[in-house]
Amino acid sequence: MTKLAVVSGGGTGIGAAIACGLIGDGFEVVVIGRRPGPLEEIKGAQAIAADLREPGEVERVREALAGRAIDVLVNNAGGYVTRDGDGLGAVAANWRATFDINVITAVLLTEALLPQLSRPGGRVLLFSSIAAQRGGGGPYGAAKAALHGWVMELAAQLGPQGITANVIAPGYVIDTEFFKGRMTPEGHQARVDATLVGQPGTPDDIWQAVRWLAGPGGGWVTGQIIGVNGGSVLGR
Ligand SMILES: NC(=O)c1ccc[n+]([C@@H]2O[C@H](COP(=O)([O-])OP(=O)(O)OC[C@H]3O[C@@H](n4cnc5c(N)ncnc54)[C@H](OP(=O)(O)O)[C@@H]3O)[C@@H](O)[C@H]2O)c1
């Protein structure tokens, strides 16, 4: 039977590579994001436009997928939020918005779809960042680190039902919208120089890690933080 995968943020960058890779491996794929345009570019996927920070929108996703067994849930949606101002109000708004986009999106989608995960055999992936392991980005690294704590809880809860839960923590990955308008040639070079392999990551590098964890070889891996970073951070 064809397996079903749900990929949040599946219209661009890393999520698009994951969605296309899963389709290539024979999965039925559902991609979710706020903008319909990028989602519709993923040929062969079912697109659901939704803002995953909003419980009502996630309910709509759940209704659209009602009755379907989900084999792989990739919580890839996330991003960097720029602070708008200097006062405490701006600080609070920036931290809240950063947690909303990087933590609440994954928590709501996972909670909504948990009952539909295949038992046994389901796979849940959360998307963190190297920033959670070495700092960087202010609230961004802190928000991503929240997923590290949560995955332990999820893995313990779901393990007895035959479901794994892991975090992927990418390093510097090019060809995505993540750094749109924020990257300089110097910033790019510094990040490449920080790797041991002397090159930036690509969305395909991250897809290959997802392919392992979502595939038959990943079944005995759970509760882990998997760094995919070219050696920029070691052994954490
Ligand atoms: N690129 C890197 O160097 C890097 C490094 C470490 C970690 N990461 C993480 O990897 C993941 C993928 O990032 P990327 O580099 O591929 O960047 P990206 O191209 O900006 O992808 C992020 C995706 O998330 C979606 N998204 C954002 N907010 C959403 C929301 N509220 N509801 C639904 N979808 C939402 C976006 O679509 P819409 O805007 O249409 O909603 C977009 O498709 C992110 O979690 C990011 O933090 C990236």
The ligand as an SDF file (V2000), in Angstrom:
LIG
                    3D

 48 52  0  0  0  0  0  0  0  0999 V2000
   18.4950   27.0420    5.6650 N   0  0  0  0  0  0  0  0  0  0  0  0
   19.2040   26.8520    6.7510 C   0  0  0  0  0  0  0  0  0  0  0  0
   20.4170   27.1630    6.7830 O   0  0  0  0  0  0  0  0  0  0  0  0
   18.5850   26.2160    7.9850 C   0  0  0  0  0  0  0  0  0  0  0  0
   19.4480   25.8770    9.0350 C   0  0  0  0  0  0  0  0  0  0  0  0
   18.9320   25.2760   10.1740 C   0  0  0  0  0  0  0  0  0  0  0  0
   17.5790   25.0300   10.2750 C   0  0  0  0  0  0  0  0  0  0  0  0
   16.7390   25.3750    9.2500 N   0  0  0  0  0  0  0  0  0  0  0  0
   15.3180   25.0570    9.4310 C   0  0  0  0  0  0  0  0  0  0  0  0
   14.8900   24.2400    8.3620 O   0  0  0  0  0  0  0  0  0  0  0  0
   13.4910   24.4330    8.1200 C   0  0  0  0  0  0  0  0  0  0  0  0
   13.2770   24.7310    6.6370 C   0  0  0  0  0  0  0  0  0  0  0  0
   13.8890   25.9820    6.3290 O   0  0  0  0  0  0  0  0  0  0  0  0
   14.4000   26.3910    4.8840 P   0  0  0  0  0  0  0  0  0  0  0  0
   15.8240   26.7210    5.0060 O   0  0  0  0  0  0  0  0  0  0  0  0
   13.9640   25.4360    3.8520 O   0  0  0  0  0  0  0  0  0  0  0  0
   13.6510   27.8010    4.7140 O   0  0  0  0  0  0  0  0  0  0  0  0
   12.3580   28.2320    3.9010 P   0  0  0  0  0  0  0  0  0  0  0  0
   12.5920   28.0220    2.4320 O   0  0  0  0  0  0  0  0  0  0  0  0
   12.0480   29.6180    4.3610 O   0  0  0  0  0  0  0  0  0  0  0  0
   11.2300   27.2160    4.3860 O   0  0  0  0  0  0  0  0  0  0  0  0
   10.3620   27.4320    5.4810 C   0  0  0  0  0  0  0  0  0  0  0  0
    8.9740   26.9500    5.0900 C   0  0  0  0  0  0  0  0  0  0  0  0
    8.1030   27.0040    6.2140 O   0  0  0  0  0  0  0  0  0  0  0  0
    6.8420   27.5040    5.7980 C   0  0  0  0  0  0  0  0  0  0  0  0
    6.1960   28.1610    6.9360 N   0  0  0  0  0  0  0  0  0  0  0  0
    6.7150   29.1690    7.6870 C   0  0  0  0  0  0  0  0  0  0  0  0
    5.8330   29.5640    8.6090 N   0  0  0  0  0  0  0  0  0  0  0  0
    4.7310   28.7830    8.4550 C   0  0  0  0  0  0  0  0  0  0  0  0
    3.4700   28.7300    9.0970 C   0  0  0  0  0  0  0  0  0  0  0  0
    3.1630   29.5800   10.0840 N   0  0  0  0  0  0  0  0  0  0  0  0
    2.5690   27.8270    8.6940 N   0  0  0  0  0  0  0  0  0  0  0  0
    2.8530   26.9730    7.6650 C   0  0  0  0  0  0  0  0  0  0  0  0
    4.0400   26.9840    7.0040 N   0  0  0  0  0  0  0  0  0  0  0  0
    4.9580   27.8880    7.3910 C   0  0  0  0  0  0  0  0  0  0  0  0
    7.1740   28.4840    4.6670 C   0  0  0  0  0  0  0  0  0  0  0  0
    6.1010   28.6350    3.7530 O   0  0  0  0  0  0  0  0  0  0  0  0
    5.1030   29.9160    3.8380 P   0  0  0  0  0  0  0  0  0  0  0  0
    5.9660   31.1230    4.0480 O   0  0  0  0  0  0  0  0  0  0  0  0
    4.3850   29.9000    2.5260 O   0  0  0  0  0  0  0  0  0  0  0  0
    4.2130   29.6320    4.9890 O   0  0  0  0  0  0  0  0  0  0  0  0
    8.3460   27.7960    3.9880 C   0  0  0  0  0  0  0  0  0  0  0  0
    7.8970   26.9350    2.9460 O   0  0  0  0  0  0  0  0  0  0  0  0
   13.0630   25.5670    9.0570 C   0  0  0  0  0  0  0  0  0  0  0  0
   12.4670   25.0080   10.2180 O   0  0  0  0  0  0  0  0  0  0  0  0
   14.3740   26.2500    9.4090 C   0  0  0  0  0  0  0  0  0  0  0  0
   14.3120   26.9120   10.6520 O   0  0  0  0  0  0  0  0  0  0  0  0
   17.2120   25.9640    8.1090 C   0  0  0  0  0  0  0  0  0  0  0  0
  1  2  1  0
  2  3  2  0
  2  4  1  0
  4  5  1  0
  4 48  2  0
  5  6  2  0
  6  7  1  0
  7  8  2  0
  8  9  1  0
  8 48  1  0
  9 10  1  0
  9 46  1  0
 10 11  1  0
 11 12  1  0
 11 44  1  0
 12 13  1  0
 13 14  1  0
 14 15  2  0
 14 16  1  0
 14 17  1  0
 17 18  1  0
 18 19  2  0
 18 20  1  0
 18 21  1  0
 21 22  1  0
 22 23  1  0
 23 24  1  0
 23 42  1  0
 24 25  1  0
 25 26  1  0
 25 36  1  0
 26 27  1  0
 26 35  1  0
 27 28  2  0
 28 29  1  0
 29 30  1  0
 29 35  2  0
 30 31  1  0
 30 32  2  0
 32 33  1  0
 33 34  2  0
 34 35  1  0
 36 37  1  0
 36 42  1  0
 37 38  1  0
 38 39  2  0
 38 40  1  0
 38 41  1  0
 42 43  1  0
 44 45  1  0
 44 46  1  0
 46 47  1  0
M  CHG  2   8   1  16  -1
M  END
$$$$
